Amino acid sequence: MLKNYITGETLLNKGVSEVPTLLEPLLPKSGLVCIAGSSDTGKSAFLRQLAMAVSAGLDSFLGMSLHTEHRSAIYVSTEDDETASAYLVGRQNGDLQLEAQSLRGLRFIFDSEDVIADLDKCLADQPADLVVVDCFSDLYTGSMNEGNQVRQFLVKYSLLACKHKCLIMFLHHCGKRTEMFAPSKHNLLGSQAFEAKMRLVLELRTDLRDVNYKHLCCVKGNYLSADYKSESIKLMFSEHLTFAETGERVPFEELVPVDTEREAKYKLAKQLKEEGLTYEQIAKQLGYTDKSSVTKLIQRFEKKKCV
């Protein structure tokens, strides 16, 4: 007899009026989320600073309330080894000024042959509020464009997050030249299956005018208000690789070079067409709903060339 179900009556009687959060209102308490961006935007620094804040039990992070239960985080690092991580943690702490003992709850995993098994054991030994996976593309060995393979890979992490009631946050990458487009979940590299499995998708990008500022953009948020998905959270980025709030919000359309987004899409569409992709496939890459938009885009620019 099937036992792993729950009735609507039971759910209603729970009286849940809001979704529990780790970082209010941005990060849910549990499940899968990700932060993505182009190279050198500070994604790893952002995640490392968040993990340090969780371990230290800080009340807030970037001006948002931080609700930790265990004061513990696990950081899976596929790019930086122990020495590099020691340097980076020390460098960031130049701004944060945390006591070394406050980071006892922050555990790093390097060069793991079986990340799921190691995480399961670590979480069983000591529960954690946050697990950071830096980065997805290093651990996932299948084709980025194969939706079924991506889903099968992520299901294991989803079950792990559910079992241990924690948040798992992936670092992912955006496609080439997507910084020329407005922030969007369609900018993520690979199959749509990846973002579909995420409860929240953040895109981090550098300010057009001043590299000392970054923009944290929520491009997918199942439980967030519309304003969070149309304006960035502008952050200051220090020489010690830490982020600080500015209190400013910037509309997404102001984060792309003026009058270049449509031209950039045209150039990408032409390139993808030369690579043999169909108009349907190109439309999906550009975030369009159907192939007719691609046809019109190409025709518009081809016509300009003939004038």
C-alpha positions as CSV (number, residue, x, y, z in Angstrom):
1,M,0.0,0.0,0.0
2,L,1.3,3.5,-0.9
3,K,2.2,5.4,2.2
4,N,4.3,8.3,1.0
5,Y,1.3,10.7,0.4
6,I,-0.4,13.4,2.4
7,T,-3.9,14.7,2.2
8,G,-5.0,18.3,1.3
9,E,-6.7,18.4,4.7
10,T,-3.5,17.8,6.5
11,L,-1.7,20.4,4.5
12,L,-4.4,23.0,5.2
13,N,-4.4,22.2,8.9
14,K,-0.7,23.0,9.0
15,G,-1.6,26.7,8.7
16,V,1.5,27.6,6.8
17,S,1.0,31.3,5.9
18,E,4.5,32.0,4.5
19,V,7.4,29.9,3.1
20,P,10.2,29.5,5.6
21,T,13.4,31.3,4.6
22,L,17.1,31.1,5.3
23,L,17.7,34.6,3.9
24,E,14.5,36.6,4.0
25,P,12.9,37.0,1.5
26,L,15.4,35.7,-1.0
27,L,16.6,32.2,-0.1
28,P,14.1,29.4,1.0
29,K,14.9,27.3,4.0
30,S,15.4,24.1,1.9
31,G,15.5,22.9,-1.6
32,L,17.7,23.6,-4.6
33,V,18.7,27.1,-5.8
34,C,21.5,28.5,-7.8
35,I,23.6,31.6,-8.6
36,A,24.9,32.0,-12.1
37,G,26.9,34.6,-14.1
38,S,29.7,35.2,-16.5
39,S,33.4,34.7,-15.6
40,D,34.9,36.9,-12.9
41,T,31.7,38.4,-11.5
42,G,32.4,37.2,-8.0
43,K,30.1,34.2,-7.7
44,S,32.4,32.1,-5.6
45,A,33.2,35.1,-3.3
46,F,29.5,35.7,-2.9
47,L,28.8,32.1,-1.9
48,R,31.8,31.9,0.4
49,Q,30.8,35.1,2.2
50,L,27.3,33.7,2.6
51,A,28.6,30.4,4.0
52,M,30.8,32.4,6.5
53,A,27.8,34.5,7.6
54,V,25.7,31.3,8.2
55,S,28.5,29.7,10.2
56,A,29.0,32.8,12.3
57,G,25.3,33.0,13.0
58,L,25.0,36.6,11.8
59,D,21.6,38.2,12.0
60,S,21.7,39.6,8.5
61,F,23.5,39.3,5.2
62,L,23.5,42.2,2.7
63,G,20.7,43.9,4.6
64,M,18.4,40.9,4.6
65,S,17.5,38.9,7.7
66,L,19.4,35.6,8.1
67,H,17.6,32.8,9.9
68,T,20.1,30.1,10.8
69,E,19.1,27.1,12.8
70,H,22.4,25.1,13.0
71,R,25.0,27.8,12.4
72,S,26.6,25.4,10.0
73,A,27.4,25.4,6.3
74,I,29.2,22.9,3.9
75,Y,31.2,24.2,0.9
76,V,32.0,21.8,-1.9
77,S,34.9,23.3,-3.8
78,T,35.9,21.8,-7.2
79,E,38.2,24.6,-8.3
80,D,40.0,25.8,-5.1
81,D,42.1,23.5,-3.0
82,E,42.8,23.8,0.8
83,T,45.6,26.4,0.4
84,A,43.7,28.6,-2.0
85,S,40.6,28.4,0.1
86,A,42.6,29.4,3.2
87,Y,43.9,32.4,1.4
88,L,40.4,33.4,0.1
89,V,38.7,33.0,3.5
90,G,41.4,35.0,5.1
91,R,41.2,37.7,2.5
92,Q,37.5,38.1,2.8
93,N,37.7,38.1,6.6
94,G,39.8,41.3,6.3
95,D,36.5,43.0,5.8
96,L,34.2,40.7,7.8
97,Q,36.5,40.6,10.9
98,L,35.0,37.3,12.2
99,E,36.6,35.3,15.0
100,A,38.3,32.1,13.8
101,Q,36.2,30.0,16.2
102,S,33.0,31.3,14.6
103,L,33.8,29.4,11.5
104,R,34.0,26.0,13.2
105,G,30.6,25.2,11.6
106,L,31.9,25.9,8.1
107,R,33.2,22.6,6.5
108,F,35.0,22.4,3.2
109,I,35.0,19.3,0.9
110,F,37.7,19.0,-1.7
111,D,38.4,16.4,-4.4
112,S,35.5,14.2,-3.5
113,E,34.9,11.0,-5.5
114,D,31.3,10.7,-4.3
115,V,29.9,14.1,-3.3
116,I,26.4,12.8,-2.5
117,A,27.7,10.1,-0.2
118,D,30.1,12.5,1.5
119,L,27.4,15.2,2.0
120,D,25.0,12.7,3.3
121,K,27.5,11.6,5.9
122,C,28.5,15.1,6.8
123,L,24.9,16.2,7.2
124,A,24.1,13.2,9.3
125,D,27.1,13.9,11.6
126,Q,26.2,17.6,11.9
127,P,23.1,19.2,10.3
128,A,23.8,22.3,8.2
129,D,21.6,25.2,7.1
130,L,23.4,25.6,3.8
131,V,25.3,23.4,1.3
132,V,27.2,25.2,-1.5
133,V,28.2,23.3,-4.6
134,D,30.9,25.2,-6.5
135,C,30.5,24.3,-9.3
136,F,27.8,22.3,-11.1
137,S,29.6,21.9,-14.4
138,D,32.6,20.3,-12.7
139,L,30.5,17.6,-11.0
140,Y,28.0,16.9,-13.7
141,T,29.7,14.8,-16.3
142,G,26.8,14.4,-18.8
143,S,25.7,16.6,-21.7
144,M,24.6,20.1,-20.6
145,N,21.8,20.0,-23.2
146,E,20.4,16.6,-22.2
147,G,17.4,17.4,-20.0
148,N,16.8,13.9,-18.7
149,Q,20.5,13.5,-17.6
150,V,20.4,16.9,-15.9
151,R,17.2,16.0,-14.1
152,Q,18.5,12.6,-12.9
153,F,21.7,14.3,-11.6
154,L,19.7,17.0,-9.7
155,V,17.2,14.5,-8.2
156,K,19.9,13.1,-6.0
157,Y,20.6,16.6,-4.6
158,S,16.9,17.3,-4.2
159,L,16.4,14.2,-2.2
160,L,19.4,15.1,-0.1
161,A,18.0,18.5,0.7
162,C,14.7,17.1,1.6
163,K,16.2,14.4,3.8
164,H,18.3,16.8,5.8
165,K,16.0,19.8,5.5
166,C,18.7,22.1,4.2
167,L,19.3,24.5,1.3
168,I,21.6,23.4,-1.5
169,M,23.0,26.3,-3.6
170,F,24.7,25.6,-6.9
171,L,27.2,27.8,-8.7
172,H,26.5,27.8,-12.4
173,H,27.6,29.7,-15.5
174,C,25.8,31.8,-18.1
175,G,26.3,31.4,-21.8
176,K,28.8,33.4,-23.8
177,R,27.9,37.0,-24.5
178,T,24.7,36.8,-22.4
179,E,25.8,39.9,-20.5
180,M,24.7,41.7,-23.6
181,F,21.1,40.7,-22.8
182,A,18.9,41.6,-19.9
183,P,19.1,39.3,-16.8
184,S,17.1,36.2,-17.5
185,K,16.9,32.5,-16.5
186,H,17.4,31.8,-20.2
187,N,21.0,33.0,-19.9
188,L,22.0,29.9,-18.0
189,L,24.3,27.5,-19.8
190,G,22.8,24.2,-21.0
191,S,19.4,22.6,-20.7
192,Q,16.3,24.3,-19.4
193,A,16.0,21.3,-17.1
194,F,18.6,22.8,-14.8
195,E,16.7,26.1,-14.0
196,A,13.4,24.2,-14.0
197,K,14.6,22.2,-11.0
198,M,15.7,25.3,-9.1
199,R,13.3,27.1,-6.7
200,L,15.3,30.3,-7.1
201,V,17.8,31.4,-9.8
202,L,20.0,34.4,-9.2
203,E,22.2,36.0,-11.8
204,L,25.2,38.1,-10.7
205,R,26.7,40.6,-13.1
206,T,29.2,43.5,-13.1
207,D,28.0,47.1,-13.3
208,L,28.4,48.6,-16.8
209,R,30.1,51.8,-15.6
210,D,32.0,50.8,-12.4
211,V,33.5,47.3,-11.8
212,N,33.4,48.0,-8.1
213,Y,29.7,47.4,-8.2
214,K,27.8,44.2,-8.9
215,H,24.1,43.5,-9.5
216,L,22.3,40.5,-7.9
217,C,19.3,39.8,-10.1
218,C,16.6,37.3,-9.2
219,V,15.5,35.8,-12.6
220,K,13.4,33.1,-11.1
221,G,11.7,33.0,-7.7
222,N,8.7,30.9,-7.1
223,Y,7.6,32.8,-4.0
224,L,9.0,36.3,-4.6
225,S,7.1,39.4,-5.4
226,A,7.3,40.8,-9.0
227,D,9.6,43.7,-8.0
228,Y,12.4,41.3,-7.0
229,K,12.2,39.9,-10.5
230,S,12.5,43.2,-12.4
231,E,15.1,45.1,-10.4
232,S,18.6,44.2,-9.3
233,I,20.0,44.5,-5.8
234,K,23.1,46.7,-6.3
235,L,26.1,45.7,-4.3
236,M,29.5,47.1,-3.6
237,F,32.4,44.7,-4.2
238,S,35.6,45.4,-2.2
239,E,39.2,44.7,-2.9
240,H,38.9,41.9,-0.2
241,L,36.3,40.2,-2.4
242,T,33.4,40.9,-0.1
243,F,29.9,42.3,-0.9
244,A,28.1,45.1,0.9
245,E,24.6,46.5,0.4
246,T,24.1,49.9,-1.2
247,G,20.4,50.1,-0.7
248,E,19.9,50.7,-4.4
249,R,17.7,48.8,-6.8
250,V,18.3,49.0,-10.6
251,P,15.8,48.0,-13.3
252,F,17.1,45.1,-15.4
253,E,16.9,47.1,-18.7
254,E,19.5,49.4,-17.3
255,L,22.0,46.6,-17.0
256,V,22.6,46.1,-20.7
257,P,24.4,48.4,-23.1
258,V,22.0,50.9,-24.7
259,D,20.5,49.6,-28.0
260,T,22.8,46.6,-28.2
261,E,20.6,43.8,-26.8
262,R,18.6,43.3,-30.0
263,E,21.7,43.4,-32.2
264,A,23.5,41.0,-29.9
265,K,20.6,38.6,-30.2
266,Y,20.7,38.9,-34.0
267,K,24.4,38.1,-34.1
268,L,23.9,35.1,-31.8
269,A,21.0,33.9,-33.9
270,K,23.1,34.1,-37.0
271,Q,25.9,32.2,-35.3
272,L,23.6,29.5,-34.0
273,K,22.0,29.2,-37.5
274,E,25.5,28.7,-39.1
275,E,26.2,26.0,-36.5
276,G,23.2,24.1,-37.7
277,L,20.6,24.8,-35.1
278,T,16.9,25.0,-36.1
279,Y,14.8,28.1,-35.6
280,E,13.0,26.4,-32.8
281,Q,16.3,25.6,-31.0
282,I,17.5,29.2,-31.6
283,A,14.3,30.6,-30.2
284,K,14.8,28.6,-27.0
285,Q,18.4,29.8,-26.7
286,L,17.3,33.4,-27.1
287,G,14.3,33.1,-24.7
288,Y,11.7,33.6,-27.4
289,T,8.4,31.7,-27.3
290,D,8.4,30.6,-31.0
291,K,10.5,30.6,-34.1
292,S,8.7,33.4,-35.8
293,S,10.4,35.9,-33.4
294,V,13.8,34.6,-34.6
295,T,12.7,35.0,-38.3
296,K,11.5,38.5,-37.7
297,L,14.7,39.4,-35.8
298,I,17.0,38.2,-38.7
299,Q,14.8,39.8,-41.4
300,R,14.9,43.1,-39.6
301,F,18.7,43.3,-39.5
302,E,19.2,41.8,-42.9
303,K,16.9,44.5,-44.3
304,K,19.0,47.2,-42.5
305,K,22.1,45.9,-44.2
306,C,20.5,46.3,-47.6
307,V,19.4,49.9,-47.1
